[in-house]
Amino acid sequence: MNAEQQIIVALDVPDVESAIALVDRLPQVGFWKVGLELFTSSGPTILELLKSRQKRIFLDLKFDDIPNTVAGACRAAARYGVDLLTIHATAGRDALKAATEAVQVGAAQTGVKPPKLIAITLLTSISSRQLAFDLKIPLELPEYILEMALMAQEVGLDGAVCSPQEVLQLRQTCGNDFLLVCPGVRPTWADKVDQKRSLTPAQAIQAGADYLVIGRPITAAAEPNLAWKRISEELTTVA
Ligand SMILES: O=C(O)c1cc(=O)[nH]c(=O)n1[C@@H]1O[C@H](COP(=O)(O)O)[C@@H](O)[C@H]1O
């Protein structure tokens, strides 16, 4: 896989029309993320449109509920034949287990490949200070993230979502077969906005990320194609 193929662009737009306009404007992007805003607005229509363009899909619905509900949602999502699907680690061990089984069942119902199920360890918009003072988690942030990733791995999930700042530690502990997907990536020239634990694309890949999720630095740029080009050029510098 060349470095460009490791970029997933987040389609955080309000409706299917703006989504497809962006997808067609960036034909070189092969992997798109459909998240809460777009899926709530468009439903599965956007998935069909992406598939008809031979795109890979990260369906990022961040499920977080009791095991029975999460399992039902995962079965439904897996029927679409998407490539990646997210669940919050905070849903707990039983919900994670139910989710891993449910994606297999759902995919089999429509005869598609099951998605890789990945756990959100801790949102990249949360800082160490917020973890301690707002969420009242007594662990240090890197330790908390490691615990969430290890629980997901023990239960049988395919990988985890973490910020680029934690990816080195997770790669060393969870091994090479555990998929590590990193949002919160920011080139030096882009605004961090609400991302609290970011690194540059090259740093994130060097640290061991399998995929980078990048939204606004590309999609909100005055020239998204130019932003993509700058990021892919930055990635060619990674050994
Ligand atoms: O699951 C995700 O993709 C995700 C997890 C996380 O911890 N942080 C995070 O930012 N994301 C998503 O990654 C994307 C980041 O977008 P930008 O901040 O615009 O690059 C958004 O679509 C978020 O929903």
The ligand as an SDF file (V2000), in Angstrom:
LIG
                    3D

 24 25  0  0  0  0  0  0  0  0999 V2000
  -13.8930    7.8560   14.5140 O   0  0  0  0  0  0  0  0  0  0  0  0
  -13.3510    8.8380   14.0130 C   0  0  0  0  0  0  0  0  0  0  0  0
  -13.0760    8.8670   12.8270 O   0  0  0  0  0  0  0  0  0  0  0  0
  -12.9310    9.9190   14.9170 C   0  0  0  0  0  0  0  0  0  0  0  0
  -12.5410    9.5530   16.1920 C   0  0  0  0  0  0  0  0  0  0  0  0
  -11.9030   10.4890   17.0180 C   0  0  0  0  0  0  0  0  0  0  0  0
  -11.4850   10.1820   18.1430 O   0  0  0  0  0  0  0  0  0  0  0  0
  -11.7170   11.7410   16.5390 N   0  0  0  0  0  0  0  0  0  0  0  0
  -12.1390   12.1420   15.2960 C   0  0  0  0  0  0  0  0  0  0  0  0
  -11.8930   13.3060   14.9300 O   0  0  0  0  0  0  0  0  0  0  0  0
  -12.8000   11.2500   14.5070 N   0  0  0  0  0  0  0  0  0  0  0  0
  -13.3310   11.6800   13.2010 C   0  0  0  0  0  0  0  0  0  0  0  0
  -12.2750   12.0600   12.3480 O   0  0  0  0  0  0  0  0  0  0  0  0
  -12.6460   13.1910   11.5550 C   0  0  0  0  0  0  0  0  0  0  0  0
  -11.6330   14.2760   11.7840 C   0  0  0  0  0  0  0  0  0  0  0  0
  -11.9390   15.3660   10.9820 O   0  0  0  0  0  0  0  0  0  0  0  0
  -11.0360   16.6650   10.9320 P   0  0  0  0  0  0  0  0  0  0  0  0
  -10.7960   17.1170   12.3440 O   0  0  0  0  0  0  0  0  0  0  0  0
  -11.8490   17.6170   10.1410 O   0  0  0  0  0  0  0  0  0  0  0  0
   -9.7460   16.2510   10.2620 O   0  0  0  0  0  0  0  0  0  0  0  0
  -14.0700   13.5610   11.9570 C   0  0  0  0  0  0  0  0  0  0  0  0
  -14.9330   13.0270   10.9830 O   0  0  0  0  0  0  0  0  0  0  0  0
  -14.2920   12.8710   13.2910 C   0  0  0  0  0  0  0  0  0  0  0  0
  -15.6220   12.4110   13.4260 O   0  0  0  0  0  0  0  0  0  0  0  0
  1  2  2  0
  2  3  1  0
  2  4  1  0
  4  5  2  0
  4 11  1  0
  5  6  1  0
  6  7  2  0
  6  8  1  0
  8  9  1  0
  9 10  2  0
  9 11  1  0
 11 12  1  0
 12 13  1  0
 12 23  1  0
 13 14  1  0
 14 15  1  0
 14 21  1  0
 15 16  1  0
 16 17  1  0
 17 18  2  0
 17 19  1  0
 17 20  1  0
 21 22  1  0
 21 23  1  0
 23 24  1  0
M  END
$$$$
